[in-house]
Amino acid sequence: MSRKWPDPTRVLVVEDDQATARLIQARLEMEGLKVYVAPHGVEGLEILQREPIDLVTTDLMMPAMNGFRLVQEIRDLPPPKGRVPILLVSSNQNEQDMIRCLAAGADDYMTKPISAQVLVERLWRMHQRSSSAG
Amino acid sequence: MHLPPAMVLRILVWGTVILGSLVSGLILLGAGIQLRRDRQNRHRIARYQAWEADLAAYLFSGEGTPRTFPRVAKEDRQLFQKFLTRYHATLAGKEAEALRELYLDLGVHRSLPRRLKQRQTAVRAQAAQEVGIFRLGEYLEAVVPLLDDPVPYVTHLAAQALTLNGDLRFAQPVVDWVLREERYQRERLLRVLEGFGPDLLPWLEAHLDPPEAAPEPWILFALLAGSHRHRASAPRLLELIAHPDVDIQASALKALAALADPLTYARVEPLARHEAWAVRAQAAKALGLIGGPDAIPALIALTSDPIYEVRRNAAQGMADLGHAGTSALTWLAEDPTADRFARDIAKERLEWADERGHQ
């Protein structure tokens, strides 16, 4: 299906596994998105504060600052940065963790292994929702 | 015996020369090994970087475009196997299928029977992992002996390979292996058994000895029924909550909570008064999930339990019920005639929610 992303749409990918990060980056760049990659939450937060990021996808288990903490830190920022849509991607299928992350302010949650096609679709839906919410 | 000084000097000189030669030889050997490793690492990094770009192009080629991947040199095939297995935990759906096709095109799966018997642990482990992640059903028979491998890492990968293929012909050896493992590893073993999918549950019911004879497998059964939310296992779970073993009862309660069937509430509610605190703690978690707001009176009673964990679970269970539960907690916290334990845990839970700005 065709998606017409606004140009530019900037996505921040926070992922400590470099192989996974590069694969996600390649798939998102195919969509025409501008992708920023950070290996952990601390660097992710720095990029978010520096760049006009439209969407965030983050891993849950990471060194330095994990995804749960990153979601909390982002939601503590003033709008519009504090309202950026966040998709959590994790290999942890623990139900309580999912609830914790959604309660902390994540917009969606995916567990690995993931289909890159589904990831793009979820990001698209999140972007659509945030655009229509203004 | 006294040696002449000239002889002593000669021995010393030759000894020093031999020792020096040995040390130099060892240094040279070490440097050579290091050099070789550095070269291999550089080669690996270079290959991985090139393959990463190729893999992205291969996996995400547009609809209708045939997938192509550059030829992998024969000497790099072992490296390429390892490269592909890195993505098994990341990719699903069409991309996982494409990864499998790429692996099969390589043709290295033909060496699996030999590699599964290799003396080197890393080779056996890699071979078992490949059978599992690339769903190579035709090699499962050859994996079974690895369940008795002396290296735990290899047995674990072998069990995973047998479950990930979902073939219940291998359920018996895998369950036997699980039961030989230490109990503290239960969570890890459960993750392995989950690989068979929910079809394992009817198989377990049909093949396990009765819980009176062997309780441990039934604990795994209950926990699996919960993780798969397997409704058809509910009648057996209701039998298990009446079993005298506390571990079985608590595990069955956990599974019934995951099923959240209100029709089971009347059978679960009496466990709130069980003599074992581990069962009461689990009941405190389960009651609200199964009974909804109807469970509030039972949960209020549990907030005055002498064990903190039971009180905490009961208060959490009430908070999870939304407005009705929070109102009950507020009433408890403000009622001067309420039990001291109940009042304190209600206040604790409400303050905790207040600090975080949600229920």
Interface residues (C-beta under 8 A of the other chain):
Chain A: D17 A19 T20 R22 L23 A26 R27 M30 S91 A103 K112 P113 I114 S115 A116 Q117 V118
Chain B: Y48 E52 A53 L55 A56 A57 L59 F60 R86 Y87 H88 A89 T90 L91 A92 G93 K94 E95 A96 H358
